[in-house]
């Protein structure tokens, strides 16, 4: 299979590029600069997702396009940062789809990154792919981001929107940012600890992308989360247990807001998400429970 991938230098994209190469796929990567970590044999084409359409030759032979590129979200938001986040995701996806539409025939499939931020903060409500969207900045951004990807469907392209939760891995992502205070014995719950966290082990995140790549029955939104979300208090307890450290220093909500500003709404959002589409299509999770996932991350091979 011939695949074009954007965002291959990111946390998820770099692991996905390695997995695709290991599976013998013919891979082309689009990005601002070539990473020395790319597997051998991978072709590279320069593209800035905020500067217009990618070169058509990078897409012309592709059976599948996987679009993961975008400005990082997990940092303090300013007006300029929010503008760049929106531009890289919404405008970048629109530019990519316009280029795909110029091909005859176009690629058969577009897998496009999205986020469970689509749902907003919903308390204890169980959220599936059929749930309504939220109304905060990230929810509205994600709706526009997905709409840009959905435009590809009018050209006969199968579109899968990867609504990804908190990806757990020692080497990157949200978990890596949490480790220092916990290893110093300074970790603790955030605010009341009652908000739900929808997590997924990195291996299952990659597994679900490969599954969606090869499963024609998967279309539209797909939650990339494990089947058993947990409250922040349980997440904190299990992380401390996996690290053999205490977790006795809670950070009150006001402290989160002082440290992170508006992005505190994203950090404290309660999202109890279920991967109904993936399970109905037959995906089998390697890590369904948080304890087993963390044990593998910190003590497994």
VMD Tcl script that draws the C-alpha trace (Angstrom):
set ca {
  {0.00 0.00 0.00}
  {1.22 3.50 -0.84}
  {0.76 5.96 2.01}
  {1.43 9.68 2.42}
  {1.83 10.80 6.04}
  {1.92 14.29 7.54}
  {3.12 15.03 11.06}
  {5.74 12.28 11.06}
  {8.07 14.20 13.38}
  {5.48 14.36 16.17}
  {5.02 12.00 19.10}
  {2.37 9.84 17.39}
  {3.53 10.41 13.83}
  {7.09 9.22 14.38}
  {5.89 5.97 15.97}
  {3.32 5.48 13.21}
  {5.94 6.04 10.49}
  {8.10 3.31 12.05}
  {5.12 0.95 12.27}
  {4.13 1.53 8.66}
  {7.70 0.97 7.46}
  {7.94 -2.20 9.54}
  {4.74 -3.45 7.86}
  {6.34 -2.96 4.45}
  {4.20 -0.01 3.35}
  {5.50 2.36 0.68}
  {5.69 5.62 2.65}
  {6.02 9.28 1.69}
  {6.29 11.88 4.45}
  {5.24 15.52 4.18}
  {6.75 18.02 6.60}
  {8.69 21.21 7.13}
  {11.97 19.35 7.51}
  {13.16 15.78 7.23}
  {13.78 14.06 10.55}
  {16.94 11.94 10.85}
  {14.80 9.45 12.78}
  {12.71 8.55 9.72}
  {13.07 4.89 8.72}
  {15.30 4.15 5.75}
  {13.57 4.04 2.39}
  {10.95 6.66 3.34}
  {10.53 9.45 0.80}
  {10.30 13.04 2.04}
  {8.60 16.09 0.50}
  {8.74 19.55 2.05}
  {5.37 21.08 3.03}
  {4.32 23.74 5.52}
  {0.67 23.06 6.33}
  {0.01 26.77 6.95}
  {1.45 27.92 3.61}
  {-0.84 26.39 1.00}
  {-1.39 23.09 -0.74}
  {1.22 20.32 -0.73}
  {2.99 19.37 -3.97}
  {0.70 17.13 -6.02}
  {3.50 14.66 -6.71}
  {3.59 13.82 -2.99}
  {-0.02 12.61 -3.20}
  {-0.36 11.40 -6.79}
  {0.45 7.74 -6.15}
  {-1.02 7.47 -2.65}
  {-3.73 4.97 -1.82}
  {-4.09 6.49 1.65}
  {-3.31 9.87 3.21}
  {-2.80 10.05 6.99}
  {-2.92 13.62 8.25}
  {-1.49 14.20 11.74}
  {0.23 17.58 11.29}
  {-0.66 20.51 13.53}
  {0.64 22.98 16.11}
  {0.88 21.52 19.64}
  {-2.18 22.18 21.80}
  {-0.79 21.33 25.26}
  {0.76 24.70 26.19}
  {-0.42 28.02 27.57}
  {-2.78 29.62 25.06}
  {-2.34 33.19 23.89}
  {-4.33 34.84 21.10}
  {-1.44 34.15 18.72}
  {-1.02 30.53 19.82}
  {-4.76 29.93 19.35}
  {-4.59 31.47 15.87}
  {-1.68 29.21 14.94}
  {-3.41 26.12 16.35}
  {-6.52 26.85 14.31}
  {-4.63 27.69 11.13}
  {-2.43 24.61 11.24}
  {-5.41 22.30 11.77}
  {-8.33 23.80 9.90}
  {-6.54 25.63 7.08}
  {-3.89 22.92 6.78}
  {-6.52 20.18 6.42}
  {-8.48 22.22 3.87}
  {-5.31 22.75 1.80}
  {-4.54 19.04 1.88}
  {-8.08 18.09 0.78}
  {-8.02 20.62 -2.07}
  {-4.82 19.05 -3.36}
  {-6.26 15.53 -3.07}
  {-9.33 16.64 -5.05}
  {-7.14 17.65 -8.02}
  {-5.96 14.07 -8.52}
  {-7.65 11.60 -10.82}
  {-8.24 9.26 -9.21}
  {-7.81 10.75 -5.72}
  {-6.51 8.64 -2.81}
  {-9.06 6.10 -1.57}
  {-8.81 6.97 2.15}
  {-8.06 9.94 4.40}
  {-7.30 9.30 8.06}
  {-7.34 12.70 9.74}
  {-6.28 13.54 13.28}
  {-8.94 14.89 15.60}
  {-9.40 14.96 19.38}
  {-11.90 14.08 22.10}
  {-11.86 17.80 22.79}
  {-14.72 17.70 20.27}
  {-17.07 16.78 23.13}
  {-16.15 19.56 25.54}
  {-16.38 18.95 29.29}
  {-19.41 16.74 30.03}
  {-19.21 15.60 33.66}
  {-20.24 11.94 34.08}
  {-21.97 11.64 30.70}
  {-20.83 8.64 28.65}
  {-19.61 9.94 25.30}
  {-19.63 7.97 22.05}
  {-19.02 8.92 18.44}
  {-22.73 9.84 18.21}
  {-22.59 12.35 21.08}
  {-23.11 16.05 20.38}
  {-20.16 18.47 20.33}
  {-19.16 20.88 23.07}
  {-18.98 24.67 22.88}
  {-15.56 25.74 24.19}
  {-12.54 26.79 22.12}
  {-11.19 23.29 21.60}
  {-14.62 21.82 20.83}
  {-15.36 24.46 18.23}
  {-11.87 24.13 16.76}
  {-12.28 20.37 16.47}
  {-15.65 20.69 14.76}
  {-14.14 22.96 12.11}
  {-11.09 20.68 11.82}
  {-13.32 17.66 11.20}
  {-15.49 19.59 8.74}
  {-12.38 20.37 6.71}
  {-11.57 16.65 6.56}
  {-15.18 15.71 5.75}
  {-14.95 17.78 2.57}
  {-12.91 14.93 1.07}
  {-15.95 12.63 1.12}
  {-17.54 14.49 -1.81}
  {-14.71 13.19 -3.98}
  {-15.41 9.56 -3.08}
  {-12.68 9.41 -0.40}
  {-13.33 7.35 2.75}
  {-12.78 9.72 5.68}
  {-11.91 8.55 9.21}
  {-11.59 11.18 11.94}
  {-9.34 9.98 14.75}
  {-10.72 11.49 17.98}
  {-7.71 10.79 20.13}
  {-7.60 10.88 23.93}
  {-4.60 11.06 26.30}
  {-1.92 8.84 24.75}
  {0.25 7.12 27.34}
  {3.92 6.38 26.71}
  {7.07 6.99 28.71}
  {8.91 8.73 25.88}
  {6.43 11.49 25.05}
  {2.97 12.97 25.22}
  {1.07 14.01 28.35}
  {2.46 11.24 30.55}
  {6.06 12.29 29.99}
  {5.14 15.80 31.20}
  {3.63 14.38 34.40}
  {6.57 12.23 35.43}
  {8.94 14.69 37.09}
  {6.67 15.84 39.96}
  {5.54 12.27 40.59}
  {9.09 10.94 40.61}
  {9.98 13.66 43.10}
  {7.08 12.59 45.30}
  {5.22 15.84 44.58}
  {2.41 14.44 42.46}
  {-1.28 14.57 43.31}
  {-4.76 14.88 41.89}
  {-5.88 17.97 39.97}
  {-8.66 20.00 41.60}
  {-11.25 17.60 43.09}
  {-9.92 14.69 41.04}
  {-13.50 13.88 39.96}
  {-13.11 14.68 36.27}
  {-12.88 11.76 33.84}
  {-9.71 11.09 31.84}
  {-9.99 9.12 28.61}
  {-6.60 7.53 28.00}
  {-5.05 5.04 25.57}
  {-1.74 3.17 25.54}
  {0.51 4.21 22.65}
  {0.50 0.67 21.25}
  {-3.30 0.72 20.99}
  {-3.31 4.23 19.51}
  {-1.04 3.00 16.71}
  {-2.99 -0.25 16.52}
  {-6.26 1.61 15.99}
  {-4.76 3.75 13.23}
  {-3.52 0.65 11.41}
  {-6.90 -0.99 11.99}
  {-8.76 1.98 10.50}
  {-6.33 2.03 7.60}
  {-7.27 -1.53 6.65}
  {-10.95 -1.66 7.67}
  {-13.28 -0.36 4.99}
  {-16.23 -0.48 7.38}
  {-14.71 2.25 9.57}
  {-15.88 5.67 8.41}
  {-16.49 9.00 10.10}
  {-15.43 9.65 13.70}
  {-13.61 6.96 15.66}
  {-12.70 7.47 19.31}
  {-9.06 6.53 19.86}
  {-9.41 5.80 23.58}
  {-9.34 2.72 25.81}
  {-12.70 1.21 26.87}
  {-12.22 2.08 30.56}
  {-11.66 5.79 31.27}
  {-10.89 6.72 34.87}
  {-11.34 9.71 37.12}
  {-8.29 11.89 37.68}
  {-8.06 10.72 41.28}
  {-7.74 7.08 40.15}
  {-5.29 8.03 37.39}
  {-3.14 9.82 39.97}
  {-3.25 6.87 42.35}
  {-2.33 4.34 39.65}
  {0.51 6.46 38.27}
  {1.97 6.88 41.76}
  {1.64 3.14 42.33}
  {3.43 2.33 39.04}
  {6.26 4.70 40.01}
  {6.37 3.52 43.67}
  {5.88 7.08 44.83}
  {3.32 8.87 47.02}
  {0.67 11.18 45.54}
  {-0.23 13.53 48.36}
  {0.10 17.02 46.90}
  {-3.15 17.96 45.12}
  {-3.14 21.00 42.85}
  {-6.31 23.06 43.36}
  {-8.27 24.31 40.36}
  {-7.15 27.89 40.98}
  {-3.53 26.72 40.82}
  {-4.13 25.01 37.48}
  {-5.69 28.21 36.12}
  {-2.83 30.39 37.36}
  {-0.29 28.04 35.74}
  {-2.05 27.38 32.44}
  {-4.59 30.16 31.90}
  {-7.42 29.30 29.51}
  {-5.83 25.93 28.73}
  {-6.85 24.88 32.27}
  {-10.31 24.22 30.81}
  {-8.69 21.59 28.57}
  {-6.68 20.07 31.45}
  {-9.66 19.85 33.81}
  {-12.25 18.80 31.21}
  {-14.28 15.75 32.19}
  {-14.61 13.40 29.21}
  {-15.88 9.86 29.75}
  {-15.35 8.53 26.23}
  {-16.12 5.07 24.86}
  {-14.56 3.62 21.65}
  {-17.84 2.20 20.34}
  {-16.90 2.35 16.64}
  {-13.60 0.51 17.10}
  {-15.12 -2.21 19.25}
  {-18.10 -2.71 16.94}
  {-15.69 -3.07 14.00}
  {-13.76 -5.80 15.86}
  {-10.66 -4.08 17.22}
  {-9.19 -5.91 20.22}
  {-7.44 -3.67 22.72}
  {-4.15 -4.81 24.20}
  {-4.59 -2.54 27.20}
  {-8.15 -2.13 28.45}
  {-7.29 -1.25 32.07}
  {-5.11 1.63 33.24}
  {-3.13 -0.40 35.77}
  {-1.95 -2.90 33.17}
  {-1.08 -0.12 30.73}
  {1.05 1.74 33.27}
  {2.72 -1.45 34.48}
  {3.76 -2.24 30.90}
  {5.03 1.29 30.33}
  {7.20 1.41 33.43}
  {8.26 -2.20 33.88}
  {7.55 -3.99 30.60}
  {9.83 -4.49 27.62}
}
mol new
graphics top color blue
foreach p $ca { graphics top sphere $p radius 0.5 }
foreach p [lrange $ca 0 end-1] q [lrange $ca 1 end] { graphics top cylinder $p $q radius 0.2 }
display resetview
